[in-house]
Amino acid sequence: MLASSEDLQATRQIVAVIASGEPRINESAFAISVPVAERTRALVRVATALHDAGIEPLDITLRRPTLDEAFIHLTGDAALPLEVSA
């Protein structure tokens, strides 16, 4: 979660570079979720990029995929939809 809509737009640009898919934006909660290929590396890159941009997220989390998401990934239909929420 972010503190403001300005932070939301800046964060959207930051995570778009790191994401392996389309960011999902919740404007009312000032939150963004993105699928990533390398979970830990993506988390560190997002946290570093936010810090460098002067954005202090209220929360940043890494979520494991659901069984359905893992199945879709293993069958080759999509990138592994692990999420970094900032």
C-alpha positions as CSV (number, residue, x, y, z in Angstrom):
1,M,0.0,0.0,0.0
2,L,1.1,3.5,-0.8
3,A,0.4,6.8,0.9
4,S,-1.0,8.8,-2.1
5,S,-2.2,8.7,-5.7
6,E,1.0,10.4,-6.7
7,D,3.0,7.5,-5.2
8,L,0.7,5.1,-6.9
9,Q,1.5,6.5,-10.4
10,A,5.2,6.6,-9.8
11,T,5.2,3.1,-8.4
12,R,3.3,1.9,-11.4
13,Q,6.1,3.1,-13.7
14,I,8.7,1.5,-11.5
15,V,7.1,-2.0,-11.2
16,A,6.2,-2.1,-14.9
17,V,9.9,-2.4,-15.7
18,I,10.3,-5.3,-13.2
19,A,7.0,-7.2,-13.8
20,S,6.6,-10.2,-16.1
21,G,3.0,-9.2,-16.7
22,E,0.5,-6.4,-16.4
23,P,0.3,-4.6,-13.1
24,R,-3.1,-4.7,-11.3
25,I,-3.9,-1.4,-9.7
26,N,-6.3,-0.8,-6.9
27,E,-6.7,3.0,-6.9
28,S,-9.0,3.2,-3.9
29,A,-6.5,1.3,-1.7
30,F,-3.4,2.9,-3.4
31,A,-2.0,-0.7,-4.1
32,I,-0.4,-2.4,-7.0
33,S,0.2,-6.1,-7.6
34,V,2.4,-7.5,-10.3
35,P,3.5,-10.9,-11.4
36,V,7.2,-11.5,-11.3
37,A,9.5,-14.2,-12.6
38,E,12.3,-14.1,-9.9
39,R,10.5,-13.5,-6.6
40,T,13.3,-12.5,-4.3
41,R,15.2,-10.5,-6.9
42,A,12.1,-8.7,-7.9
43,L,11.3,-7.8,-4.3
44,V,14.7,-6.3,-3.8
45,R,14.7,-4.4,-7.1
46,V,11.2,-2.9,-6.3
47,A,12.2,-2.0,-2.8
48,T,15.5,-0.4,-4.0
49,A,13.8,1.5,-6.9
50,L,11.1,2.8,-4.5
51,H,13.7,4.0,-2.0
52,D,15.7,5.7,-4.8
53,A,12.5,7.4,-6.0
54,G,11.8,8.7,-2.5
55,I,8.6,6.5,-2.2
56,E,8.0,4.9,1.2
57,P,5.4,2.1,0.8
58,L,3.2,1.5,3.8
59,D,3.5,-2.3,3.0
60,I,5.3,-4.4,0.5
61,T,4.7,-8.2,0.4
62,L,5.6,-11.2,-1.7
63,R,2.9,-13.8,-2.3
64,R,3.3,-17.4,-3.3
65,P,1.3,-18.6,-6.3
66,T,-2.0,-20.5,-5.8
67,L,-2.1,-24.1,-7.1
68,D,-4.1,-22.9,-10.1
69,E,-1.5,-20.3,-10.9
70,A,1.3,-22.9,-10.6
71,F,-0.6,-25.3,-12.9
72,I,-1.0,-22.6,-15.5
73,H,2.6,-21.8,-15.3
74,L,3.7,-25.4,-15.6
75,T,1.5,-26.0,-18.6
76,G,3.2,-23.1,-20.4
77,D,0.2,-20.8,-20.5
78,A,1.6,-17.8,-18.6
79,A,4.5,-16.4,-16.6
80,L,4.5,-17.5,-13.0
81,P,2.1,-15.0,-11.3
82,L,3.9,-14.3,-8.1
83,E,3.1,-10.9,-6.8
84,V,4.9,-8.0,-5.3
85,S,2.5,-5.6,-3.7
86,A,3.8,-2.1,-3.0
